[in-house]
Amino acid sequence: MKGVGPRTGERLQHLGIRKVQDLLFHLPHRYIDRTRLVPIGSLRSGDSALCQGTIELIQMPAGRRRSLLCRISDGTGAITLRFFHFTRAQQAGLKQGMCLRCWGQIRRVNHALEMVHPEYRRVDADEDVHLEQTLTPVYPLTQGVSQFKLRNLTGQALETMSRDNTGVAELLPDRILQQFSTFNLDQALRFVHRPPRDADLDSLTDGHHPAQQRLVFEELLAHHLSLRLIRKTVQARASFVIGSKADGRIRTFLDNLPFELTGAQKRVLGEIRRDMQKPAPMLRLVQGDVGSGKTVVAAIAALLVIRSGYQVALMAPTEILADQHYFNIRQWFSPIGIPVSLLTGKQSRNEKDDVLAQLNSARPMVVVGTHALFQDQVAFGNVGLIIIDEQHRFGVDQRLALLEKGMEKTRQPHQLIMTATPIPRTLAMTLFADLDISVIDQLPPGRRPIKTTVISNEKREEVIERIHEVCKQGRQAYWVCTLIENSETLQLQAAEDIQKHLARQLADLTVGLIHGRMKNADKETVMEHFKAGNTDLLVATTVIEVGVDVANASLMIIENAERLGLSQLHQLRGRVGRGSQASDCVLLYQTPLSDNARVRLNRMRETNDGFAIAQSDLELRGPGEILGTRQTGLPELHIADFVRDAHLIPKVRQAADIILSQSPERVNKLVSRWLSTKIDFGKV
């Protein structure tokens, strides 16, 4: 193609563009309307518009920040063009009396209109200069590739389609097209890359235009089919058959628990047992709200595997959580004689060597650890089950590295993936079509709902008095901060300063401090003191978000709660309410509150239901935030949006069934068209 040399070709590969077809499927994410000139007198603050005027004045006002100002007028009004970054050549090229055509966003400053760094070009005022005939697409970019370059290349690609009369192969069968879309693929691509000037810009901006939805449907279908292929591939592999015969150790384990399993826990255990009795590897995601008892379910699954003579590896994202899993599982397993080891980065060389020797010996055991589990020196003897907690905190490469540690030449370990971040059903159906999903949708009996209060920071002293009352009654509290160091911009209080301040104000209480930059030994000591009841109030960063379990803690204060997402707030709130006493969570916020923050905090006050909160978080922030998409390794979407387009999921599933049964030869073509740069996460 014209304009593509080796360097540009290399840069385009960062966008997943290697072929002409890839250009056609690199789709705009928004549009600008340069098809009509707007009189300057009609411009409104906040709009983006194309206008034209004659330069009346050019100046560089004195001040701390250098800027070049250029005022233009068209007889209906005047607007100032402001440039903070400019060259001498650019400055010299702007002269009084010259006519400019400008595109940019308008803002109002001191009762006058401005455009900051507009796109502009010189035009002849007497000439009827050609206006764009289509809306102008705005594409996702990479360094070294401009919008102008991409518009030029997509234009060439569309011309090639027309000239050669070849088009892009239509891969959706007629039956699906008739049910779903008025656009065929060629029509949809041409429309989306170059919408006519009379196209509904609002509909295009929202992603609801029928031409866009035609492409959205195909992309979601390709994504879904790729996961179905992965599932088929995994099911074709062999795994360890875990027997179901009765075992006294399991009965003893259950008898020793200080609580009865809930109906939901028993149901999920039944699903796990049935999976592991098959010769194919289990791939099961267990979702459960904070405090629903996922760890006990994982422990019983581990017992089943150990009883059959295999090892179990449990990987947690933080050392605090790994320590807690190790402590709980060792406490449960010691009476029945099952060895449990811990492997983390903080251990001494001798401690690590001892654990590595046990693993290498193929002795049936449980090893709990962090990222240290997939280091080069770790070699498993015969691991039959891998349990991953809070899976969205690990990258695909990390999970794959651990899985490959346990792979034999002919067999793959079972995988049990746990998350306390509930994933709404529509999203789970799309993103995890390769996984079986279990939901622990019941909390243990005796748990009381956490009462959540939203309070302005101006009432801070009343909150501190409340802490004093609670701790004097023999209970404990958390005060959660989101940063360690002061930040003037974000107005976030520093954990260290707050700890000192609270220790002064609550002189008769013991106030501890924990944050992510402390040494592991210090963190351990702080948590042990808190668990033992020797610390009344623990000031913490979000390092306590997952896994910390202290039943006597019944009050949590979350500072600057307006800065956190709903799912993170819910996770933090779940650190209290783990005993039988009434528990409270206070969300402290800084004024003024944005509309979005007000909605989030009110949602937290209204419900303790993790799934309802996850759905709200999904609507407010999108799936990348609640799933940690950057970490999951999911392919980037070209045009689809898992939240906006959730209504298409049932139709996508129906279409996938039709294609798999009637046109299986089209499946790989569809997948490679839309997921040509996907990470190979088929085993994970």
C-alpha positions as CSV (number, residue, x, y, z in Angstrom):
1,M,0.0,0.0,0.0
2,K,1.1,3.6,-0.7
3,G,2.7,5.1,2.4
4,V,3.6,1.8,4.1
5,G,7.4,1.2,4.5
6,P,9.1,-1.2,6.9
7,R,8.9,1.3,9.8
8,T,5.2,2.1,9.4
9,G,4.5,-1.6,8.8
10,E,6.2,-2.4,12.1
11,R,4.2,0.3,13.9
12,L,0.9,-0.9,12.4
13,Q,1.6,-4.3,13.9
14,H,1.2,-2.8,17.4
15,L,-2.4,-2.2,16.4
16,G,-2.8,-5.8,15.1
17,I,-2.7,-4.6,11.5
18,R,-0.7,-6.9,9.2
19,K,-3.0,-7.4,6.2
20,V,-5.4,-5.1,4.2
21,Q,-8.3,-7.0,5.9
22,D,-6.9,-6.0,9.3
23,L,-7.2,-2.4,8.3
24,L,-10.8,-2.9,7.4
25,F,-11.5,-4.4,10.9
26,H,-9.6,-1.6,12.7
27,L,-12.7,0.3,13.4
28,P,-13.3,4.0,14.5
29,H,-14.2,4.6,18.1
30,R,-15.8,8.0,17.4
31,Y,-16.6,10.5,14.6
32,I,-16.3,14.2,14.0
33,D,-18.5,16.2,11.7
34,R,-16.5,18.3,9.2
35,T,-19.3,18.2,6.6
36,R,-20.6,21.7,7.5
37,L,-19.2,25.0,8.7
38,V,-20.7,26.5,11.8
39,P,-20.9,30.3,12.1
40,I,-18.6,31.5,15.0
41,G,-21.6,33.3,16.5
42,S,-23.5,30.0,16.8
43,L,-20.7,28.1,18.6
44,R,-21.4,26.9,22.1
45,S,-19.0,25.9,24.9
46,G,-18.5,22.2,25.1
47,D,-19.3,21.5,21.4
48,S,-16.8,20.4,18.8
49,A,-17.2,22.1,15.5
50,L,-15.7,23.2,12.2
51,C,-15.5,27.0,11.7
52,Q,-13.8,29.5,9.5
53,G,-12.6,33.0,10.0
54,T,-10.0,35.7,9.2
55,I,-7.1,36.4,11.6
56,E,-7.6,39.7,13.4
57,L,-4.9,39.5,16.0
58,I,-1.8,37.4,16.9
59,Q,-0.1,37.8,20.3
60,M,2.1,36.1,22.9
61,P,0.9,37.5,26.3
62,A,3.4,37.6,29.2
63,G,2.8,35.1,31.9
64,R,4.1,32.0,33.7
65,R,3.1,29.7,30.9
66,R,4.0,30.7,27.3
67,S,1.2,30.6,24.8
68,L,0.4,31.8,21.3
69,L,-3.0,33.4,20.8
70,C,-4.7,33.9,17.4
71,R,-8.1,35.5,17.2
72,I,-10.3,34.9,14.2
73,S,-13.6,36.4,13.2
74,D,-16.2,35.6,10.5
75,G,-18.6,38.6,11.0
76,T,-21.0,36.7,13.2
77,G,-18.5,36.5,16.1
78,A,-14.9,35.9,17.2
79,I,-13.0,33.0,18.8
80,T,-9.4,32.7,20.1
81,L,-7.2,29.8,19.1
82,R,-4.7,29.0,21.9
83,F,-1.5,27.1,21.4
84,F,0.7,26.1,24.4
85,H,3.1,24.1,22.3
86,F,4.2,25.7,19.0
87,T,7.3,26.2,16.8
88,R,8.7,29.4,15.4
89,A,7.8,28.2,11.9
90,Q,4.2,27.8,13.0
91,Q,4.2,31.2,14.6
92,A,5.6,32.8,11.5
93,G,3.1,31.0,9.3
94,L,0.1,32.8,11.0
95,K,-0.4,36.3,9.6
96,Q,-3.1,39.0,10.1
97,G,-5.7,38.9,7.3
98,M,-5.2,35.1,6.6
99,C,-8.3,32.9,6.5
100,L,-8.2,29.7,8.6
101,R,-10.5,26.7,8.8
102,C,-10.4,25.2,12.3
103,W,-11.7,22.1,14.1
104,G,-11.7,21.7,17.8
105,Q,-13.6,21.7,21.1
106,I,-15.0,25.1,22.2
107,R,-14.6,26.3,25.8
108,R,-15.6,29.6,27.4
109,V,-12.9,31.6,29.3
110,N,-13.6,35.0,30.8
111,H,-16.8,35.3,28.7
112,A,-14.9,34.7,25.5
113,L,-14.8,31.5,23.3
114,E,-11.5,29.6,22.8
115,M,-10.2,26.5,21.0
116,V,-7.1,24.9,22.5
117,H,-4.7,23.3,20.0
118,P,-7.3,23.1,17.2
119,E,-6.6,21.3,13.9
120,Y,-6.4,24.1,11.3
121,R,-5.4,24.8,7.7
122,R,-5.2,27.9,5.5
123,V,-8.0,28.4,3.0
124,D,-8.8,31.1,0.4
125,A,-11.7,33.1,1.7
126,D,-13.1,33.8,-1.8
127,E,-13.1,30.2,-2.8
128,D,-15.8,27.7,-2.0
129,V,-13.4,25.2,-0.5
130,H,-14.4,21.6,-0.6
131,L,-16.0,20.3,2.6
132,E,-15.9,16.7,3.7
133,Q,-18.7,14.5,2.2
134,T,-18.6,11.9,5.0
135,L,-18.2,12.1,8.8
136,T,-14.6,11.9,9.7
137,P,-13.6,8.7,11.6
138,V,-11.3,8.8,14.7
139,Y,-9.3,5.5,15.1
140,P,-7.4,4.0,18.0
141,L,-3.7,5.0,17.5
142,T,-0.2,3.8,18.4
143,Q,3.0,5.9,18.6
144,G,4.2,7.0,15.2
145,V,0.8,6.4,13.4
146,S,-1.4,9.5,13.0
147,Q,-5.1,9.8,12.3
148,F,-4.3,11.2,8.9
149,K,-2.2,8.1,8.1
150,L,-4.9,5.7,9.2
151,R,-7.7,7.5,7.3
152,N,-5.5,7.4,4.2
153,L,-4.8,3.7,4.6
154,T,-8.4,2.7,5.3
155,G,-9.4,4.8,2.3
156,Q,-7.0,2.8,0.1
157,A,-8.4,-0.5,1.6
158,L,-12.0,0.5,0.8
159,E,-10.9,1.6,-2.8
160,T,-9.2,-1.8,-3.2
161,M,-12.5,-3.5,-2.3
162,S,-14.4,-1.5,-4.8
163,R,-11.8,-1.7,-7.6
164,D,-11.2,-5.4,-7.4
165,N,-14.9,-6.1,-6.8
166,T,-13.9,-8.8,-4.3
167,G,-15.1,-7.5,-1.0
168,V,-14.6,-9.3,2.3
169,A,-15.9,-12.8,2.5
170,E,-19.3,-13.0,4.2
171,L,-19.0,-15.7,6.8
172,L,-22.4,-15.5,8.5
173,P,-24.8,-18.0,6.9
174,D,-28.0,-16.6,5.3
175,R,-30.2,-18.0,8.0
176,I,-28.4,-15.9,10.7
177,L,-28.3,-12.7,8.5
178,Q,-32.0,-12.9,7.7
179,Q,-32.8,-13.2,11.4
180,F,-30.5,-10.4,12.5
181,S,-29.2,-7.7,10.2
182,T,-30.3,-5.5,7.3
183,F,-26.6,-4.8,6.4
184,N,-24.3,-7.3,4.8
185,L,-20.6,-7.2,5.8
186,D,-19.4,-5.0,2.9
187,Q,-22.1,-2.4,3.5
188,A,-21.5,-2.4,7.2
189,L,-17.7,-1.9,6.8
190,R,-18.1,0.9,4.2
191,F,-20.7,2.7,6.4
192,V,-18.7,2.5,9.6
193,H,-15.4,3.7,8.1
194,R,-17.1,6.5,6.0
195,P,-20.6,7.4,7.3
196,P,-22.5,9.7,4.9
197,R,-22.9,13.3,6.1
198,D,-26.6,12.7,6.9
199,A,-25.8,9.7,9.2
200,D,-27.2,9.8,12.7
201,L,-24.1,11.0,14.6
202,D,-25.7,10.4,18.1
203,S,-26.5,6.8,17.1
204,L,-22.9,6.3,15.8
205,T,-21.4,7.9,19.0
206,D,-23.5,5.5,21.2
207,G,-22.5,2.5,19.1
208,H,-26.2,1.6,18.4
209,H,-26.3,2.2,14.6
210,P,-27.4,-0.9,12.7
211,A,-24.2,-0.9,10.7
212,Q,-22.1,-1.0,13.9
213,Q,-24.4,-3.6,15.5
214,R,-23.9,-5.9,12.5
215,L,-20.1,-5.8,13.1
216,V,-20.6,-6.0,16.9
217,F,-22.7,-9.2,16.5
218,E,-20.0,-10.8,14.4
219,E,-17.2,-9.9,16.8
220,L,-19.0,-11.2,19.8
221,L,-19.8,-14.4,17.8
222,A,-16.1,-14.8,16.9
223,H,-15.1,-14.3,20.6
224,H,-17.7,-16.8,21.8
225,L,-16.7,-19.4,19.2
226,S,-13.0,-19.0,20.1
227,L,-13.9,-19.9,23.7
228,R,-16.1,-22.9,22.6
229,L,-13.1,-24.1,20.5
230,I,-10.8,-23.8,23.6
231,R,-13.3,-25.8,25.7
232,K,-13.4,-28.5,23.1
233,T,-9.6,-28.7,23.0
234,V,-9.3,-28.9,26.8
235,Q,-12.0,-31.6,27.0
236,A,-10.0,-33.7,24.5
237,R,-7.0,-33.7,26.9
238,A,-6.6,-36.3,29.7
239,S,-6.5,-35.6,33.4
240,F,-6.3,-37.4,36.7
241,V,-9.5,-39.3,37.6
242,I,-10.3,-38.5,41.2
243,G,-12.3,-41.3,42.9
244,S,-15.4,-40.7,45.0
245,K,-15.1,-43.6,47.5
246,A,-15.8,-42.8,51.2
247,D,-12.8,-41.6,53.2
248,G,-12.7,-41.3,57.0
249,R,-10.4,-38.2,56.8
250,I,-13.1,-36.3,54.9
251,R,-15.7,-37.2,57.5
252,T,-13.3,-36.2,60.3
253,F,-12.6,-32.9,58.6
254,L,-16.3,-32.1,58.3
255,D,-16.9,-33.1,61.9
256,N,-14.1,-30.9,63.1
257,L,-15.4,-27.7,61.4
258,P,-17.1,-25.3,63.8
259,F,-19.9,-24.8,61.4
260,E,-22.2,-26.7,59.0
261,L,-21.7,-26.3,55.2
262,T,-24.4,-24.3,53.5
263,G,-26.7,-25.8,50.9
264,A,-24.8,-23.7,48.2
265,Q,-21.4,-25.0,49.4
266,K,-22.7,-28.6,49.2
267,R,-24.1,-28.1,45.7
268,V,-20.9,-26.6,44.4
269,L,-18.9,-29.4,46.0
270,G,-21.1,-31.9,44.1
271,E,-20.3,-30.1,40.8
272,I,-16.6,-30.2,41.6
273,R,-16.7,-34.0,42.5
274,R,-18.5,-34.9,39.3
275,D,-16.0,-32.9,37.2
276,M,-12.9,-34.5,38.8
277,Q,-14.4,-38.1,38.4
278,K,-14.1,-37.6,34.6
279,P,-10.9,-38.3,32.6
280,A,-10.9,-34.7,31.2
281,P,-9.5,-31.8,33.1
282,M,-11.9,-29.7,35.2
283,L,-12.0,-26.0,34.4
284,R,-14.4,-24.5,37.0
285,L,-14.9,-21.0,38.1
286,V,-16.3,-20.7,41.6
287,Q,-17.9,-17.3,42.3
288,G,-18.9,-16.4,45.8
289,D,-19.7,-13.2,47.6
290,V,-17.3,-12.0,50.3
291,G,-17.5,-14.4,53.3
292,S,-19.5,-17.1,51.5
293,G,-17.0,-19.9,52.3
294,K,-15.1,-20.5,49.1
295,T,-11.9,-21.5,51.0
296,V,-13.6,-24.4,52.7
297,V,-15.0,-25.7,49.4
298,A,-11.4,-25.5,47.9
299,A,-10.0,-27.4,51.0
300,I,-12.5,-30.2,50.5
301,A,-11.7,-30.4,46.8
302,A,-8.0,-30.6,47.8
303,L,-8.8,-33.4,50.3
304,L,-10.4,-35.5,47.5
305,V,-7.3,-35.1,45.3
306,I,-4.8,-35.9,48.1
307,R,-6.8,-39.0,49.0
308,S,-6.3,-40.2,45.4
309,G,-2.5,-39.8,45.8
310,Y,-1.9,-36.4,44.1
311,Q,-0.6,-33.0,45.2
312,V,-2.5,-29.7,45.3
313,A,-1.2,-26.2,44.6
314,L,-3.1,-23.1,45.8
315,M,-1.9,-19.8,44.4
316,A,-2.9,-16.4,46.0
317,P,-2.1,-12.9,44.7
318,T,-0.6,-11.5,48.0
319,E,1.5,-12.8,50.8
320,I,-1.1,-11.7,53.4
321,L,-3.7,-13.8,51.6
322,A,-1.3,-16.8,51.1
323,D,-0.4,-16.7,54.8
324,Q,-4.1,-16.7,55.7
325,H,-4.9,-19.7,53.5
326,Y,-1.9,-21.5,54.8
327,F,-2.9,-20.8,58.4
328,N,-6.6,-22.0,57.9
329,I,-5.8,-25.0,55.8
330,R,-3.0,-26.2,58.1
331,Q,-5.4,-25.8,61.1
332,W,-8.0,-27.9,59.3
333,F,-5.6,-30.6,57.9
334,S,-3.3,-31.1,60.9
335,P,-5.7,-33.3,62.9
336,I,-6.1,-35.6,59.9
337,G,-2.4,-35.9,59.1
338,I,-2.2,-34.1,55.8
339,P,1.0,-32.0,55.3
340,V,0.5,-28.3,54.2
341,S,3.5,-26.2,53.1
342,L,3.9,-22.5,52.3
343,L,6.1,-21.1,49.5
344,T,6.5,-17.3,49.2
345,G,9.3,-14.9,48.2
346,K,10.0,-13.9,51.8
347,Q,11.2,-17.3,53.0
348,S,14.8,-18.2,53.7
349,R,16.7,-20.4,51.2
350,N,16.6,-23.3,53.6
351,E,12.8,-23.1,54.1
352,K,12.3,-22.9,50.3
353,D,14.6,-25.9,49.7
354,D,12.7,-28.0,52.2
355,V,9.4,-27.3,50.5
356,L,10.9,-27.8,47.0
357,A,12.2,-31.2,48.1
358,Q,8.8,-32.3,49.4
359,L,7.1,-31.2,46.1
360,N,9.7,-33.0,44.0
361,S,9.2,-36.2,46.0
362,A,5.6,-36.6,44.7
363,R,4.3,-36.9,48.3
364,P,0.6,-36.1,48.5
365,M,0.4,-32.7,50.1
366,V,-0.9,-29.1,49.8
367,V,1.4,-26.2,48.9
368,V,0.1,-22.7,49.3
369,G,2.0,-19.8,47.7
370,T,2.2,-16.7,45.8
371,H,4.0,-16.1,42.4
372,A,6.9,-18.1,43.9
373,L,5.0,-21.3,42.9
374,F,5.9,-20.9,39.2
375,Q,9.5,-20.0,39.6
376,D,12.1,-22.0,37.6
377,Q,13.4,-24.0,40.6
378,V,9.9,-25.3,41.5
379,A,9.2,-28.8,40.2
380,F,6.0,-30.7,41.2
381,G,6.0,-34.5,41.5
382,N,2.4,-35.1,40.5
383,V,0.1,-32.2,41.0
384,G,-3.5,-33.2,40.4
385,L,-5.3,-29.9,41.2
386,I,-4.4,-26.2,40.8
387,I,-6.5,-23.7,42.8
388,I,-6.2,-20.0,41.9
389,D,-7.7,-17.5,44.2
390,E,-8.7,-14.0,43.0
391,Q,-7.8,-15.1,39.4
392,H,-8.2,-11.7,37.9
393,R,-5.2,-10.5,39.8
394,F,-2.9,-12.8,37.8
395,G,-1.9,-12.4,34.2
396,V,-2.4,-15.2,31.7
397,D,1.3,-15.8,31.5
398,Q,1.5,-16.3,35.2
399,R,-1.4,-18.8,35.4
400,L,-0.1,-20.6,32.3
401,A,3.4,-20.9,33.9
402,L,1.9,-22.6,37.0
403,L,-0.2,-24.9,34.9
404,E,2.8,-26.0,32.8
405,K,4.6,-26.9,36.1
406,G,2.0,-29.5,36.7
407,M,1.6,-30.8,33.2
408,E,2.7,-34.4,32.5
409,K,3.3,-35.7,29.0
410,T,-0.2,-37.1,28.8
411,R,-2.2,-35.4,31.6
412,Q,-3.2,-31.9,32.7
413,P,-4.1,-31.0,36.3
414,H,-7.7,-30.0,37.2
415,Q,-8.2,-26.3,37.7
416,L,-10.4,-24.6,40.3
417,I,-10.6,-20.8,40.0
418,M,-12.1,-18.7,42.7
419,T,-13.2,-15.1,42.7
420,A,-15.0,-12.9,45.3
421,T,-15.7,-10.4,42.5
422,P,-19.1,-11.5,41.4
423,I,-19.5,-11.4,37.6
424,P,-22.9,-10.6,36.2
425,R,-24.5,-13.5,34.3
426,T,-24.5,-12.0,30.8
427,L,-20.8,-11.1,31.1
428,A,-19.9,-14.6,32.5
429,M,-21.8,-16.2,29.6
430,T,-19.7,-14.2,27.1
431,L,-16.2,-14.2,28.8
432,F,-16.2,-17.6,30.3
433,A,-17.8,-19.8,27.7
434,D,-14.8,-22.1,28.1
435,L,-15.4,-22.5,31.9
436,D,-18.0,-24.2,34.0
437,I,-19.3,-21.8,36.5
438,S,-20.5,-22.5,40.0
439,V,-22.0,-19.9,42.3
440,I,-22.0,-20.0,46.2
441,D,-25.0,-17.8,46.6
442,Q,-25.6,-18.3,50.3
443,L,-23.8,-16.8,53.3
444,P,-23.2,-18.9,56.4
445,P,-26.0,-18.9,59.0
446,G,-25.7,-16.3,61.7
447,R,-24.1,-13.6,59.5
448,R,-25.8,-10.3,59.9
449,P,-26.0,-7.7,57.1
450,I,-23.4,-4.9,57.3
451,K,-25.0,-1.5,57.8
452,T,-23.4,1.0,55.5
453,T,-23.4,4.8,56.2
454,V,-22.2,7.6,53.9
455,I,-20.7,10.5,55.8
456,S,-19.0,13.7,54.8
457,N,-15.4,14.2,56.0
458,E,-16.7,17.3,57.8
459,K,-18.2,14.9,60.5
460,R,-14.8,13.1,61.0
461,E,-14.7,13.8,64.7
462,E,-18.1,12.1,65.3
463,V,-16.7,9.0,63.4
464,I,-13.6,8.9,65.6
465,E,-15.9,9.1,68.7
466,R,-17.8,6.1,67.3
467,I,-14.6,4.1,67.0
468,H,-13.8,4.8,70.6
469,E,-17.3,3.5,71.7
470,V,-17.0,0.3,69.7
471,C,-13.4,-0.5,70.8
472,K,-14.3,0.1,74.5
473,Q,-17.0,-2.6,74.1
474,G,-14.3,-5.1,73.3
475,R,-14.6,-5.1,69.5
476,Q,-12.1,-4.0,66.8
477,A,-12.1,-1.6,63.8
478,Y,-10.4,-0.8,60.5
479,W,-9.6,2.6,59.1
480,V,-8.7,2.2,55.4
481,C,-6.7,4.8,53.4
482,T,-6.0,4.6,49.7
483,L,-2.5,6.2,49.6
484,I,0.6,6.0,51.9
485,E,2.0,9.4,51.0
486,N,0.3,12.8,50.9
487,S,-1.0,14.0,47.6
488,E,-2.3,17.6,47.3
489,T,-4.0,16.9,44.0
490,L,-6.1,13.9,45.1
491,Q,-6.6,15.2,48.7
492,L,-6.0,11.6,49.9
493,Q,-4.9,11.3,53.5
494,A,-1.7,9.5,54.2
495,A,-2.0,6.3,56.2
496,E,1.0,7.1,58.3
497,D,-0.3,10.6,59.2
498,I,-3.7,9.2,60.0
499,Q,-2.3,6.5,62.3
500,K,-0.3,9.1,64.3
501,H,-3.4,11.4,64.5
502,L,-5.7,8.7,65.6
503,A,-3.2,7.4,68.1
504,R,-3.1,10.9,69.7
505,Q,-6.9,11.3,69.7
506,L,-7.6,7.7,70.9
507,A,-4.7,7.6,73.5
508,D,-6.3,4.8,75.5
509,L,-6.6,2.5,72.5
510,T,-3.9,0.6,70.6
511,V,-3.7,1.8,67.0
512,G,-1.7,-0.3,64.5
513,L,-0.6,0.4,60.9
514,I,-0.2,-1.9,57.8
515,H,0.6,-1.0,54.2
516,G,2.1,-2.6,51.1
517,R,5.5,-1.1,51.5
518,M,6.2,-2.7,54.9
519,K,8.5,-5.7,55.2
520,N,6.7,-9.0,55.1
521,A,7.8,-9.9,58.6
522,D,6.4,-6.6,59.9
523,K,3.1,-7.1,58.1
524,E,2.8,-10.5,59.6
525,T,3.5,-9.2,63.1
526,V,0.9,-6.5,62.7
527,M,-1.8,-8.9,61.5
528,E,-1.0,-11.4,64.3
529,H,-1.5,-8.7,66.9
530,F,-4.8,-7.6,65.3
531,K,-6.1,-11.2,65.1
532,A,-5.1,-11.8,68.7
533,G,-7.1,-8.8,69.8
534,N,-4.0,-6.9,71.0
535,T,-4.7,-4.0,68.5
536,D,-8.0,-2.1,68.8
537,L,-7.9,-0.1,65.6
538,L,-5.9,-1.0,62.4
539,V,-5.1,1.7,60.0
540,A,-4.5,0.1,56.6
541,T,-4.2,0.7,52.9
542,T,-6.2,-1.5,50.4
543,V,-3.6,-4.3,51.1
544,I,-6.4,-5.7,53.3
545,E,-8.9,-5.8,50.4
546,V,-8.9,-9.6,50.1
547,G,-8.6,-12.5,52.5
548,V,-8.2,-10.8,55.9
549,D,-10.5,-12.6,58.3
550,V,-10.9,-11.2,61.9
551,A,-14.3,-12.1,63.3
552,N,-14.1,-9.6,66.2
553,A,-13.7,-6.6,63.8
554,S,-17.1,-5.0,63.4
555,L,-16.5,-1.5,62.2
556,M,-14.8,-0.2,59.1
557,I,-14.1,3.4,58.0
558,I,-13.1,3.8,54.4
559,E,-11.4,7.2,53.7
560,N,-12.0,9.0,50.4
561,A,-14.5,6.3,49.4
562,E,-15.6,8.3,46.4
563,R,-12.2,7.5,44.8
564,L,-12.9,3.7,44.7
565,G,-15.0,1.5,42.4
566,L,-18.0,-0.4,43.8
567,S,-16.4,-3.8,43.6
568,Q,-13.4,-2.7,45.6
569,L,-15.5,-0.9,48.2
570,H,-17.6,-4.1,48.5
571,Q,-14.4,-6.2,48.9
572,L,-13.1,-3.9,51.6
573,R,-16.5,-3.8,53.4
574,G,-16.4,-7.6,53.5
575,R,-13.5,-7.6,56.0
576,V,-16.2,-6.8,58.7
577,G,-19.4,-8.7,59.4
578,R,-17.5,-12.0,59.6
579,G,-18.8,-12.8,63.1
580,S,-22.3,-12.9,64.6
581,Q,-22.4,-9.4,66.0
582,A,-23.9,-6.4,64.1
583,S,-21.2,-4.7,61.9
584,D,-21.0,-1.2,60.3
585,C,-19.1,0.3,57.4
586,V,-18.7,4.1,57.2
587,L,-17.9,5.6,53.8
588,L,-16.1,9.0,54.4
589,Y,-16.1,11.3,51.3
590,Q,-14.6,14.6,50.4
591,T,-16.9,17.3,49.1
592,P,-17.9,18.2,46.4
593,L,-19.1,14.8,45.1
594,S,-19.4,14.1,41.4
595,D,-22.7,12.7,40.1
596,N,-21.0,9.4,39.4
597,A,-19.5,9.1,42.9
598,R,-22.8,10.0,44.5
599,V,-24.5,7.1,42.6
600,R,-21.8,4.7,43.6
601,L,-21.9,5.6,47.3
602,N,-25.7,5.4,47.4
603,R,-25.6,2.0,45.8
604,M,-23.2,0.8,48.5
605,R,-25.7,2.1,51.1
606,E,-28.7,0.4,49.5
607,T,-27.4,-3.2,49.1
608,N,-25.0,-5.9,50.5
609,D,-25.6,-8.1,47.4
610,G,-22.3,-8.6,45.6
611,F,-24.0,-9.5,42.3
612,A,-26.2,-6.4,42.3
613,I,-23.0,-4.3,43.1
614,A,-21.0,-6.0,40.3
615,Q,-23.8,-5.3,37.8
616,S,-23.8,-1.6,38.9
617,D,-20.0,-1.5,38.7
618,L,-20.2,-3.0,35.2
619,E,-22.6,-0.3,34.1
620,L,-20.7,2.5,35.6
621,R,-17.1,1.5,34.9
622,G,-17.1,-1.3,32.3
623,P,-15.8,-4.9,32.4
624,G,-12.1,-3.9,32.3
625,E,-12.2,-2.5,35.8
626,I,-14.1,-5.3,37.6
627,L,-12.3,-8.1,35.8
628,G,-8.8,-6.6,35.5
629,T,-9.0,-7.1,31.7
630,R,-5.4,-6.0,31.3
631,Q,-4.4,-9.0,33.5
632,T,-6.9,-11.5,32.2
633,G,-5.3,-11.6,28.8
634,L,-8.6,-11.2,27.0
635,P,-8.3,-9.9,23.5
636,E,-9.0,-6.2,23.0
637,L,-12.4,-5.7,21.4
638,H,-12.6,-3.8,18.0
639,I,-16.1,-2.5,18.2
640,A,-18.2,-4.5,20.7
641,D,-18.8,-3.5,24.3
642,F,-19.7,-6.2,26.8
643,V,-22.0,-3.9,28.7
644,R,-23.7,-2.0,25.9
645,D,-24.2,-5.1,23.8
646,A,-25.2,-7.5,26.5
647,H,-28.7,-7.8,24.8
648,L,-27.0,-9.6,21.9
649,I,-25.5,-12.4,24.0
650,P,-28.5,-14.9,23.7
651,K,-28.6,-14.4,19.9
652,V,-24.8,-14.8,19.7
653,R,-25.1,-18.2,21.6
654,Q,-27.9,-19.3,19.2
655,A,-25.8,-18.3,16.1
656,A,-22.8,-20.2,17.5
657,D,-24.8,-23.4,17.8
658,I,-26.0,-23.0,14.2
659,I,-22.5,-22.4,12.8
660,L,-20.9,-25.2,14.8
661,S,-23.5,-27.7,13.6
662,Q,-24.2,-26.5,10.0
663,S,-21.1,-24.5,8.9
664,P,-18.1,-25.7,11.0
665,E,-15.7,-24.8,8.2
666,R,-16.4,-21.1,8.9
667,V,-15.5,-21.2,12.6
668,N,-11.7,-20.8,12.3
669,K,-12.1,-18.1,9.6
670,L,-14.4,-16.0,11.8
671,V,-12.1,-16.4,14.8
672,S,-8.9,-15.5,13.0
673,R,-10.6,-12.4,11.4
674,W,-11.5,-10.8,14.7
675,L,-8.9,-12.3,17.1
676,S,-5.9,-12.4,14.8
677,T,-3.6,-11.0,17.6
678,K,-5.2,-12.9,20.6
679,I,-3.1,-14.2,23.4
680,D,-3.1,-18.0,23.4
681,F,-4.9,-18.5,26.7
682,G,-6.5,-21.8,25.7
683,K,-4.9,-23.8,28.5
684,V,-5.6,-21.3,31.3
